[in-house]
Amino acid sequence: MDKFNFFGKTFKITFWFIIIFETISFLGFNFPSVDKIVFILLTIATFIISLRKLEYGLWIILTELFIGSFGYLFSYNIDGFNISIRLGLFLALFLAWLIYFVRTKKLEFKKSNLFWPFVLLICFIILGFLIGYLKHNGLKNIFFDANGYLYFGLIFIAFTVINDWRKINRLFQVMIAAVSVMAIKTLVLLFYFSHTTDENAVRLVYRWVRDTRVGEITQFSQNFFRVFFQSHIYALFIFLILFILLVLITRQNWDKKNYRMLWLMIALSSLTLIISFSRSFWLALAMTLFLIFLYLVLKEKIGWRKIMKVIGIMILVSALEIGFLTFLITVKIPGGKGGGPSAASLIRERLTATEEAAIGSRYQLLKPLIKKSLESPIWGSGFGATVTYQTLDPRTKELSGGYYTSYAFEWGYLDTVVKMGLLGLLTYLFFLWKILKNGLDILKHSVNREIKVFVLGLLFGFLSLIVTHFTTPYLNHPLGIGIILICIAVFNTLANEKKN
C-alpha cells in the first residue's frame, strides 16, 4: 500500500473544477438560459466520459454530491418539474454503467456479503413505494420523498471502480478538495453577509444559496449569520477521519506538505462545523469524540497524559478558531458593517436555547409522528405519508395559523418507521451493522498499521452519520447514502487487498 497522499494531482484538479462549477452556477442562476445549457452539456459530457472511463464519471457525480446539498446548483425546468443536475448526472452515469454491464456481464457487488442484505433493503423500499401508491399518498409526494434512495444504485458503480488503494486515494482527494472549497465558500459567505450593506447585492447572493438549495443563511445577531449547508456532513466525516490519522500516525510517517495540509483541513472542517451552528452536528461530533477517546484508552492503551495533551490542543485550536470568527464578523471595513457580539457568546446562546422556533417545532412534531407510526407499525404507511403538526415557525404561523403538513420529518429513524415500518427500519439497521462489521473485521485481521487507522477513522465517521440521523435525516438522503457507499466500497477493497 502507498503512503497517504490526499493533496496530489486529483486534489488540485477537483479543487479548481469546483471553483469553476460554482462560478458558472452563480452566472446560471442570474441567466436561466446559461443554467439550461450547462445542465445539458454537463449531463451529456458525464455520459460520454463515463462510457470511456467509469472512474471519471464517478468522481464527477461524487464531487457534485459533496458540495451540492440537494443537487440544484444547476437544474432544468420542464412544465413546472425541476430536474436537478444531481438526477441528470446520476442517470447519465447509471446508463453508462448499464452499457458496461451488458458488455462485460460483470457484477462485482454480487460477490459481497452485503449483496443479499442490500436486496432485502431494496425490497422494503419498493414496498414503501407500493404502499404509498395504494394509500393514495400522491405520486409527486411519493417521488420526492423516496427519490433519495435512488442513489443506492451507485453501489454497483462504486464496486466496479473502487478496487485498489490508488482509487481509494483518489476518492479521498476528491472529497477533501470538495470539503476545502465548501469550507472556503462558507467563510466567504459569513464575511460577505456580516459586512455588506448593499441590500440588493445581499439579496442576490442569498437567493442563489436558497434557490439552488445549497443551504440556509439565517441572521443570528446584528452582523452574525448562520451559514448552514446540508453537505456540511462531509466536513464532519472528514474531520473525524483526519483527527484519527493525526492522533494515531506519528508525524515522522508524513511528509511535511501532507502534514501541514492535514492541519489546515482540520482547521477548515472544524471552522465549517462551528459556522453551521448545527446542534445535530455538534451532538454527533461530541458523542463520536467521546467514543474515540474511550477507544484510545481501552484499545490503544494510550496514557492519560497523552489524552489530556490531545484534549488541550483541541481546546486551544477551538479557542483560536472562535477568536478568528469573532474577528471575521466584528472587524470594521470601509463602507461595511462591523462590531457586534463575539462568536463565543453566540455559540453559548445556541447551546443553551430551548425556546427557539426550530427546536420547538421539532419537539412539536414528535408526538404526531409517533401517533402516525402506530397507524401501521409493521409495514409502514408508505412514502409520501404526511403528518400535520403545529410549528413555531413565524412564517408558517402567519400563513396558516402555525399548522404545517409535510412528508419530510426531522426525526430520521421515526421517518423510516412511518414510511417502511418497523421491519423496514430493522432491515436498514441490519444492513448498517453488516457494514460496520466488515470494517471491524479489517481492524481485527489487518497487520498494516496505516490501513487499521484509516479504517478506524472511517468507522467513527460512519458512526457520526448514524448519530446525526436521530435528529436530522441523512440515511434517506443522497448525502448520507454517499457516506454509506464510500465505506462499503473502501472496506471491500481493503479486505480484498488483505487477502491478496
Helices and strands as residue ranges (DSSP letters): H 9-30, H 32-52, H 54-68, E 75-78, E 81-84, H 85-104, G 108-111, H 115-134, H 139-146, G 147-153, H 154-161, H 165-195, H 199-211, E 215-219, E 225-229, G 230-232, H 233-248, G 251-253, H 256-276, H 279-298, H 304-330, H 343-352, H 357-373, E 387-390, H 394-400, E 403-406, H 412-445, H 449-468, H 478-499
